[in-house]
């Protein structure tokens, strides 16, 4: 039995090495709070059986017009780092030699210049740092274009990407590719951008708000002393916002204001009870503070999103960015806000890969240079696919979808020009 354990450990170590070594097309989304990373790895242990799944065999050459392409199977990896700890991201890239897997500059000698697609404000802010530490030149991709490209691709290519969540019920939404547009994309990062998407390359930023994920994290850090976004999010899960929020029932003696459709539990004023209570911050439970803060920001985002959808006659609202992270209370709050303000006519829809839209869009921009084409190449993970600590699988065609909240990877195909 002990020998079996050693063999398994060796197998996992070998698989991990393969996942690390055969890498291509690194892309980054460097935001104000988080750095999101996407890259592709191809190896025999990280791919499915081509014949069983009916795909072209890995490494097979195919053609499109006068161009020759090579089809590779493998995994698309998703990772995140805190921007304030950018040194950890740089160290990871260096340890995996990922800086060698962007584009090679056409005018540079072999191995002399490495160009990596990057989006987000940090692509400008930290450009010199990446060049100094890793020899990488960040090829800056427009942030809004990347977000839209990433969202459009996922909604078209991944079967169980979009879903609704309300009253504890999660329902997958099948997207009709012919009826995808127009829709509102609400990207909740440090701040919030609201983008009206009319087509594959047709979009317009129509609104936004500075009250977003950075607000939640920043105020939460000041009020609760939490050290990370995820710690704050977990803390909110244990709290009760009614201890701090002023409800309609608090104003109307336990009843609602039915004439205008407000129940007794509707929040009349976020943090409103703190005004009339003779308490200091330390007198409140940090869990309750975190809950109230999350509720306030989520409600605000949901309301503004719906008002912009109403402005353009949009019924479908997709929420992206790394604010939600599959957190049930957050999704439920946003859904209730959209449902309330639209009188049930509009729905909030969420994305499993919500935080990686920009990074995925930057990754796909390699396609424009003829380097890669991943459109409609995602495939169902086969049950025999081996797993390692590094290649944490994310099932795409399954009734029990594994969320990519932090780090993970999904089965896919890329088409690389020879």
C-alpha positions in Angstrom: 0.0 0.0 0.0 2.8 2.4 0.8 4.4 1.7 -2.6 1.1 2.6 -4.2 1.2 6.0 -2.5 4.7 6.6 -3.8 3.7 5.8 -7.3 0.7 8.1 -7.1 2.9 10.9 -5.8 5.4 10.3 -8.7 2.5 10.4 -11.2 1.2 13.7 -9.8 4.7 15.2 -9.8 5.2 14.1 -13.4 1.8 15.5 -14.5 2.5 18.7 -12.7 5.8 19.1 -14.5 4.0 18.5 -17.9 1.4 21.1 -17.0 4.1 23.6 -16.2 6.5 22.9 -19.1 4.2 22.9 -22.2 2.7 26.3 -22.0 1.7 29.0 -24.5 0.0 32.3 -24.7 0.2 34.0 -21.3 -2.2 36.9 -20.8 -2.8 39.3 -17.9 -5.5 41.6 -16.5 -3.8 43.9 -14.0 -6.5 45.7 -12.0 -6.4 48.1 -9.1 -7.1 45.3 -6.6 -6.3 42.0 -8.4 -4.1 40.6 -11.1 -5.8 37.9 -13.2 -3.8 35.5 -15.3 -4.8 33.2 -18.1 -2.5 30.8 -20.0 -2.8 27.6 -22.0 -0.9 24.4 -21.3 -0.9 21.4 -23.6 0.3 17.9 -22.5 -0.8 14.3 -22.8 -1.8 14.1 -19.2 -3.8 17.3 -19.3 -5.9 16.4 -22.3 -8.8 14.0 -23.1 -8.9 11.1 -25.4 -9.4 12.7 -28.8 -10.9 9.6 -30.5 -13.4 9.0 -27.8 -14.6 12.6 -27.8 -14.7 12.8 -31.6 -12.2 15.7 -32.0 -9.3 16.0 -34.3 -6.3 14.3 -32.8 -3.9 16.5 -30.8 -1.2 17.9 -33.0 -3.1 17.3 -36.2 -2.6 19.9 -38.9 -5.6 21.4 -40.5 -6.2 24.2 -42.9 -8.3 27.3 -43.3 -8.0 28.8 -46.7 -4.3 29.2 -47.4 -3.3 29.0 -43.7 -2.1 25.9 -41.9 -3.0 25.4 -38.3 -2.1 22.9 -35.6 -4.9 21.8 -33.2 -3.8 21.3 -29.6 -5.8 20.0 -26.7 -5.0 21.0 -23.1 -6.1 23.3 -20.4 -6.8 27.0 -20.0 -5.5 28.0 -16.5 -6.9 30.8 -14.4 -5.0 32.3 -11.5 -5.3 35.5 -9.4 -2.9 37.6 -7.2 -3.4 40.7 -5.1 -2.1 43.7 -7.0 -0.6 45.0 -3.7 1.5 41.8 -3.7 2.6 42.0 -7.3 6.0 40.5 -6.4 4.2 37.2 -5.8 2.8 37.3 -9.3 6.2 38.1 -10.8 7.8 35.3 -8.8 5.2 32.8 -10.0 5.7 33.8 -13.6 9.4 33.4 -13.2 9.3 30.1 -11.4 7.1 28.6 -14.2 9.0 30.4 -17.0 5.7 31.8 -18.2 7.5 34.9 -19.5 8.6 32.8 -22.5 5.1 32.0 -23.6 3.7 35.2 -25.0 4.7 36.4 -28.4 8.2 36.7 -29.8 8.8 40.1 -31.2 9.2 39.9 -35.0 12.0 42.4 -35.2 13.9 40.9 -32.2 16.5 38.1 -32.2 15.2 34.8 -31.0 14.8 34.8 -27.2 15.6 38.5 -27.0 12.1 39.9 -26.6 9.0 38.5 -25.0 5.7 40.2 -25.6 2.7 39.4 -23.4 -0.9 40.5 -23.9 -2.1 42.6 -20.9 -5.1 44.7 -20.1 -6.2 46.8 -17.2 -4.7 50.0 -15.7 -1.8 48.0 -14.2 -0.6 47.1 -17.7 0.4 50.8 -17.9 1.4 51.3 -14.3 3.6 48.3 -14.0 4.9 48.0 -17.5 8.5 49.0 -16.5 8.5 46.6 -13.6 7.6 43.6 -15.8 10.3 44.6 -18.2 12.9 45.0 -15.5 12.1 41.8 -13.6 11.1 39.4 -16.4 12.2 40.9 -19.6 8.5 41.1 -20.7 7.1 43.8 -22.9 3.4 44.2 -22.1 1.3 44.6 -25.2 -1.6 46.6 -23.9 -5.1 45.5 -25.0 -8.0 47.9 -24.5 -9.8 47.1 -21.2 -13.4 47.4 -22.4 -12.7 45.4 -25.6 -11.1 42.6 -23.5 -14.1 42.4 -21.1 -16.6 42.2 -23.9 -14.5 39.7 -25.9 -14.1 37.5 -22.9 -17.8 37.7 -22.0 -19.0 37.0 -25.6 -16.7 34.0 -25.9 -17.8 32.4 -22.7 -21.5 33.0 -23.3 -21.2 31.3 -26.7 -18.7 28.6 -26.0 -19.4 27.3 -22.5 -22.6 25.5 -21.9 -23.1 26.1 -18.2 -21.5 29.6 -18.0 -24.5 31.7 -17.1 -27.0 31.2 -14.3 -29.5 33.0 -12.1 -29.5 32.8 -8.3 -32.4 33.9 -6.1 -33.9 32.7 -2.9 -31.2 30.0 -2.6 -32.1 28.5 -6.1 -29.5 28.3 -8.8 -30.7 27.9 -12.3 -28.6 27.5 -15.4 -29.6 29.7 -18.4 -29.2 28.3 -21.9 -28.0 31.1 -24.1 -29.4 31.3 -27.7 -26.4 32.5 -29.7 -28.7 34.1 -32.2 -30.5 36.1 -29.5 -27.5 37.0 -27.3 -27.5 40.7 -28.2 -28.1 43.3 -26.9 -27.3 42.8 -23.2 -25.8 44.8 -20.3 -22.5 43.7 -19.0 -21.9 44.9 -15.4 -18.2 44.5 -14.6 -17.7 44.8 -10.8 -14.0 45.3 -10.0 -12.5 48.0 -7.8 -15.1 50.2 -9.4 -18.0 49.3 -11.7 -18.4 49.7 -15.4 -21.7 49.1 -17.2 -21.3 48.2 -20.9 -24.1 47.9 -23.5 -23.1 45.1 -25.8 -24.7 45.0 -29.2 -22.4 42.5 -31.1 -19.1 40.8 -31.2 -17.2 44.1 -31.6 -20.0 46.5 -30.9 -20.2 47.9 -27.4 -20.5 51.2 -25.4 -19.7 52.0 -21.8 -23.0 53.7 -20.8 -22.5 54.2 -17.1 -20.6 53.2 -14.0 -20.1 53.9 -10.3 -17.1 54.3 -8.0 -18.9 52.2 -5.4 -17.7 48.7 -6.1 -15.4 45.9 -4.9 -12.7 48.3 -3.9 -15.2 50.2 -1.8 -16.2 47.0 0.0 -12.7 45.9 0.6 -11.4 49.4 1.6 -14.2 50.3 4.0 -14.2 46.7 5.3 -10.5 46.8 6.0 -10.9 50.1 8.0 -14.0 48.9 9.9 -13.2 45.3 10.6 -9.4 45.0 10.3 -9.8 42.1 7.8 -6.6 41.4 5.9 -8.1 40.2 2.7 -11.2 40.5 0.5 -12.0 36.8 1.0 -11.7 37.1 4.7 -14.1 40.0 4.7 -16.5 38.1 2.4 -16.5 35.1 4.7 -17.0 37.4 7.8 -20.1 38.9 6.1 -21.6 35.4 5.8 -21.8 35.1 9.5 -23.4 38.6 10.1 -26.8 40.1 10.6 -27.3 43.5 8.8 -30.5 44.2 10.6 -28.5 45.1 13.7 -27.1 48.1 11.9 -29.4 48.9 8.9 -32.6 50.9 9.5 -35.5 49.0 8.0 -38.9 50.2 6.9 -40.4 48.3 9.8 -38.2 50.3 12.2 -39.8 53.5 11.0 -43.4 52.3 10.7 -43.6 50.4 14.0 -43.0 46.9 12.6 -45.2 47.2 9.5 -44.3 47.9 5.9 -45.4 50.7 3.6 -47.6 48.6 1.4 -49.0 51.5 -0.6 -45.7 51.9 -2.4 -44.6 48.2 -2.2 -42.2 48.4 0.7 -42.1 45.5 3.1 -41.2 45.9 6.8 -37.8 44.2 6.1 -36.8 46.6 3.2 -33.7 48.6 4.1 -34.7 52.2 4.5 -31.1 53.4 5.4 -27.9 51.4 5.3 -26.1 51.8 8.6 -29.0 54.0 9.7 -29.4 52.5 13.2 -25.9 53.6 14.1 -27.2 57.2 14.1 -29.7 56.7 16.9 -27.8 54.1 18.9 -25.4 55.2 21.6 -22.6 52.9 20.4 -19.1 53.1 19.1 -17.6 50.9 16.3 -16.1 48.5 18.8 -19.6 47.9 20.2 -20.8 46.2 17.0 -19.9 42.8 15.8 -17.5 42.9 12.9 -19.6 40.2 11.2 -22.7 42.5 11.3 -20.7 45.4 9.9 -19.3 43.3 7.1 -22.8 42.1 6.3 -24.3 45.5 6.2 -21.5 46.8 4.0 -21.9 44.0 1.5 -25.7 44.5 1.4 -25.4 48.2 0.8 -22.9 47.9 -2.1 -24.7 44.9 -3.7 -28.1 46.7 -3.5 -26.6 49.8 -5.0 -25.0 47.9 -7.9 -28.2 46.0 -8.6 -30.3 49.2 -8.7 -27.9 51.1 -10.9 -27.6 48.2 -13.3 -31.3 47.9 -13.7 -31.8 51.6 -14.2 -29.3 51.5 -17.1 -30.9 48.4 -18.5 -34.2 50.2 -18.4 -32.7 53.2 -20.1 -31.8 51.1 -23.1 -34.7 48.6 -23.0 -32.5 45.7 -22.0 -33.9 42.6 -20.3 -30.7 40.7 -19.8 -28.0 41.8 -17.3 -24.8 39.8 -16.9 -22.6 40.5 -13.9 -18.8 40.0 -14.1 -15.7 41.0 -12.2 -14.1 39.5 -9.1 -16.6 41.1 -6.6 -19.2 38.3 -6.5 -16.9 35.2 -6.4 -19.9 32.9 -6.3 -20.9 34.2 -2.9 -24.6 33.3 -2.5 -25.6 36.2 -0.3 -24.1 38.7 -2.8 -25.8 37.1 -5.8 -29.1 36.9 -3.9 -28.9 40.6 -2.9 -28.2 41.7 -6.5 -30.9 39.5 -7.9 -33.5 40.8 -5.4 -32.5 44.4 -6.2 -32.9 43.8 -10.0 -36.2 41.9 -9.4 -37.6 44.6 -7.1 -36.8 47.6 -9.3 -37.9 45.9 -12.5 -41.1 44.5 -11.0 -39.9 41.1 -12.0 -39.3 41.9 -15.7 -35.5 41.8 -15.7 -33.2 39.1 -14.3 -29.6 39.3 -12.9 -27.4 36.6 -14.6 -24.0 35.6 -13.2 -21.0 34.1 -14.8 -18.9 31.2 -13.5 -15.7 32.8 -14.8 -16.8 36.2 -13.8 -13.4 37.5 -12.6 -11.4 36.5 -15.7 -13.3 38.2 -18.5 -10.6 40.8 -19.1 -7.7 38.3 -19.0 -9.5 35.9 -21.3 -10.3 38.7 -23.7 -6.6 39.7 -23.7 -5.7 36.0 -24.3 -8.1 35.9 -27.3 -6.4 39.0 -28.8 -3.5 36.7 -29.8 -6.0 35.4 -32.4 -6.1 38.7 -34.2 -2.4 38.2 -35.0 -3.1 34.7 -36.3 -1.5 33.1 -33.3 -4.4 31.2 -31.8 -8.1 30.6 -32.2 -10.0 29.1 -29.2 -13.5 30.0 -30.4 -16.0 27.2 -29.8 -13.2 24.8 -28.9 -14.2 24.1 -25.2 -15.1 20.5 -24.6 -16.5 18.3 -21.9 -14.0 17.0 -19.5 -13.7 13.2 -19.7 -13.9 11.2 -16.5 -10.5 9.6 -17.1 -8.7 12.9 -17.0 -6.0 12.8 -14.3 -6.0 15.6 -11.7 -3.1 17.2 -9.9 -2.8 20.0 -7.2 -2.0 22.4 -10.1 -4.6 21.3 -12.6 -7.7 21.7 -10.6 -10.4 20.8 -13.1 -13.5 22.8 -13.8 -16.3 20.7 -15.4 -18.0 22.6 -18.2 -20.7 20.2 -19.3 -21.9 18.9 -16.0 -24.9 19.5 -13.8 -22.5 20.1 -10.9 -20.2 22.9 -12.2 -17.1 23.6 -10.2 -16.7 27.3 -9.8 -13.3 29.0 -10.6 -13.2 31.5 -7.8 -9.5 31.5 -7.4 -7.2 29.2 -9.3 -8.2 26.4 -11.7 -8.3 25.3 -15.2 -10.7 24.0 -17.9 -10.4 21.7 -20.8 -10.2 23.4 -24.2 -8.7 23.3 -27.7 -6.5 25.9 -29.3 -5.7 26.3 -32.9 -2.2 27.6 -33.5 -0.9 28.8 -36.8 2.1 26.8 -38.1 
